[in-house]
Amino acid sequence: MGDLSWGSFERAQGEVEFEWFDKVMDKMQANGIKVILDIPGLPAPIWLHRGYPGVDIVSQNGTRLPPAERYMDDISDADYAREAGIMADALMRRYAHHPAVIAVGYDNKIGNGFMSYSEADRQRFISWLTKKYGTVEELNKAWATQRWSRRLSSFDDVDLPLADAVPGFCSVCRILYLAEQAGARGTMQRILAAAF
């Protein structure tokens, strides 16, 4: 419970309301029903998109897209990760020791949304690749760029993988990168710290 509820918990930035959910949790407990508390991450509330445009998805052709569907959040954006972490902290402070809670989850579909093609995303991807491979020669080797004349001269030659291309190693790297950048590890550490 709690999934898809970020905008209900926090209707405006910093204005958190849990009273309505307290009633639900207390009713579950009163009726002997155990709860898996799900930390909401997607979709992000509209206020987050309006206040932090980097959370918006940018299409392959560079068009900024409005958050019209559930997975239209750039989870690699630093503002998204920070605000999602704040929400996770607040929920855990409130419910970590509620007697109905038997487990806590956080977004089981990371990487299941739209890919963003902003320049900030490309730079984050390049930074991740630089840390992972160290040199462009190692990246060329790992990606077998000699095939199809795709050898890279520098990390600045890296583009984001196309969403409509056949999924390949580059796309897998991108998905792993998104998950890491979204702060899933940090969020889970927050959950564990609050619960124990």
Backbone hydrogen bonds, N-H to C=O, Kabsch-Sander energy under -0.5 kcal/mol:
donor,donor_aa,acceptor,acceptor_aa,energy
4,L,42,L,-0.5
5,S,2,G,-1.6
8,S,5,S,-1.1
9,F,5,S,-2.5
10,E,6,W,-2.8
11,R,15,E,-0.8
12,A,15,E,-0.6
15,E,12,A,-2.5
16,V,14,G,-1.0
17,E,9,F,-3.3
22,D,18,F,-2.5
23,K,19,E,-1.6
24,V,20,W,-1.2
25,M,21,F,-2.9
26,D,22,D,-2.8
27,K,23,K,-2.1
28,M,24,V,-2.3
29,Q,25,M,-2.3
30,A,26,D,-2.6
31,N,27,K,-1.5
32,G,29,Q,-1.8
33,I,28,M,-3.0
34,K,32,G,-0.6
35,V,100,A,-3.2
37,L,35,V,-0.7
37,L,103,A,-2.4
38,D,1,M,-3.3
39,I,37,L,-0.6
39,I,105,G,-3.1
48,L,45,P,-1.0
49,H,45,P,-1.2
50,R,46,I,-2.5
51,G,47,W,-2.4
52,Y,48,L,-2.0
55,V,52,Y,-2.5
56,D,53,P,-1.5
57,I,65,L,-0.5
59,S,63,T,-3.0
62,G,59,S,-2.1
65,L,57,I,-3.2
68,A,66,P,-2.4
72,M,69,E,-1.3
73,D,71,Y,-0.5
74,D,55,V,-3.0
75,I,73,D,-1.3
77,D,74,D,-1.8
81,A,77,D,-2.4
82,R,78,A,-2.4
83,E,79,D,-2.5
84,A,80,Y,-2.9
85,G,81,A,-2.0
86,I,82,R,-2.1
87,M,83,E,-2.2
88,A,84,A,-2.5
89,D,85,G,-2.6
90,A,86,I,-2.4
91,L,87,M,-2.6
92,M,88,A,-2.4
93,R,89,D,-2.6
94,R,90,A,-1.8
95,Y,91,L,-2.9
96,A,92,M,-2.1
98,H,95,Y,-1.7
101,V,98,H,-1.4
102,I,35,V,-2.7
103,A,35,V,-1.1
105,G,37,L,-2.9
107,D,39,I,-0.8
110,I,107,D,-0.6
112,N,109,K,-2.1
114,F,71,Y,-1.6
117,Y,58,V,-2.6
122,R,118,S,-2.1
123,Q,119,E,-2.5
124,R,120,A,-2.2
125,F,121,D,-2.5
126,I,122,R,-2.5
127,S,123,Q,-2.4
128,W,124,R,-2.3
129,L,125,F,-2.7
130,T,126,I,-2.6
131,K,127,S,-2.1
132,K,128,W,-2.4
133,Y,129,L,-3.1
134,G,129,L,-0.5
134,G,130,T,-2.0
135,T,133,Y,-1.8
139,L,135,T,-1.8
140,N,136,V,-2.8
141,K,137,E,-2.2
142,A,138,E,-2.7
143,W,139,L,-2.6
144,A,140,N,-0.7
144,A,141,K,-0.8
145,T,140,N,-1.9
147,R,144,A,-1.6
149,S,146,Q,-1.2
150,R,145,T,-2.3
150,R,147,R,-0.8
157,D,154,S,-1.8
158,V,155,F,-1.8
165,A,162,L,-1.1
172,V,168,G,-2.3
173,C,169,F,-2.6
174,R,170,C,-2.1
175,I,171,S,-2.4
176,L,172,V,-2.5
177,Y,173,C,-2.6
178,L,174,R,-2.5
179,A,175,I,-2.3
180,E,176,L,-2.3
181,Q,177,Y,-3.0
182,A,178,L,-2.1
183,G,180,E,-1.3
184,A,179,A,-1.3
187,T,183,G,-3.1
188,M,184,A,-2.5
189,Q,185,R,-2.2
190,R,186,G,-2.1
191,I,187,T,-2.3
192,L,188,M,-2.5
193,A,189,Q,-2.5
194,A,190,R,-2.2
195,A,191,I,-1.8
196,F,192,L,-1.5
